[in-house]
């Protein structure tokens, strides 16, 4: 009889492990839109179909104020991450490379911003960034409140990457890991070309 509670505890632990392996987060926010799969599928939004500019502001991991409105006129890449999310860890070096390459190829036309969710302390997130040479800012948002400002494009899981046009509107979304650096840079180039 004493083994039964242990078996139940083991089954509960196994179920929790399987649920957590299915995705790094269960953040709600995209309603019934079909593209929410977390599989890295790319969704581009035609300029005529874009919603209002994203209004996100807050404090960075380092404690500095940050307002996305300050980046109007640039194409902005937003990456939603957590320091213990396996796919986030894997894709971060590629994001750092893409940011550096775009800064050199199209100076002052792009910006990268992270949104760190779920880390219990900004020091954990800061350590993650230092270890991976991330030099662009990340908002610290352990409660995921900023994601609500993304409206229909609020990602249901992480990682997630969004591209905002020069007006600050969502132009593209990748729910899940970015498939490749070329994919991300292509989305940025397509968005930049809209103003050309």
C-alpha positions, 0 to 999 in steps of 0.5 A, spaced: 500 500 500 505 504 501 508 504 494 501 506 491 502 514 493 509 513 490 507 511 484 502 516 483 507 521 485 511 518 479 506 519 474 504 526 476 511 528 475 512 524 468 505 528 466 508 535 468 515 533 464 511 531 458 507 538 458 513 542 459 517 538 454 511 540 449 513 548 449 517 553 454 510 557 455 503 557 455 502 564 454 495 565 451 493 571 447 492 569 439 485 567 440 483 562 434 488 564 429 490 558 425 497 560 425 499 558 432 503 552 432 509 554 435 513 550 429 517 555 426 512 557 421 512 564 418 506 568 417 507 575 413 502 580 414 500 584 408 501 592 409 493 593 408 492 588 413 496 590 419 494 592 426 495 599 430 503 600 432 505 596 437 505 600 444 510 596 448 515 600 454 518 598 460 524 596 464 530 592 461 534 587 464 539 592 466 534 597 469 534 602 463 527 604 460 525 602 453 520 604 449 519 601 442 516 608 440 523 610 440 525 605 434 519 608 429 522 609 422 526 602 423 524 595 422 524 592 429 525 584 430 522 582 437 524 576 440 521 573 446 525 568 450 527 565 457 533 563 459 531 556 461 528 555 454 531 550 450 529 552 443 531 559 446 538 557 448 539 554 441 537 560 437 540 566 440 547 565 437 543 566 430 539 572 433 546 575 435 549 574 428 543 576 424 543 583 429 550 584 427 550 583 420 544 587 419 547 593 423 553 593 418 549 591 412 543 597 413 546 601 418 540 605 422 535 601 419 534 596 424 533 594 431 533 588 435 529 588 442 528 582 446 522 580 451 525 576 457 519 572 460 519 567 466 526 569 469 525 570 476 530 575 477 533 580 472 540 577 474 539 570 471 537 573 464 543 578 464 547 572 465 544 569 459 545 575 455 553 576 457 554 568 456 551 569 449 554 576 447 547 579 446 548 586 446 541 589 444 536 590 450 531 586 452 525 588 456 524 584 463 517 582 463 516 575 468 509 576 468 508 577 460 504 583 460 507 586 454 505 580 450 498 583 451 500 589 447 501 584 441 494 583 440 492 578 435 500 576 434 501 575 442 505 568 441 502 562 445 509 560 447 516 561 446 521 562 443 517 567 438 520 572 433 516 578 430 518 583 425 515 590 426 515 595 420 517 602 420 511 604 423 511 599 429 506 594 426 507 587 426 509 585 419 511 578 420 511 573 426 515 566 427 511 562 432 517 557 435 524 557 433 527 561 427 528 556 422 534 560 419 538 566 419 536 567 412 529 566 413 529 572 419 534 576 414 529 575 408 523 578 413 527 584 415 529 585 408 522 584 405 519 589 410 525 594 409 523 594 401 516 596 403 519 603 404 523 603 398 
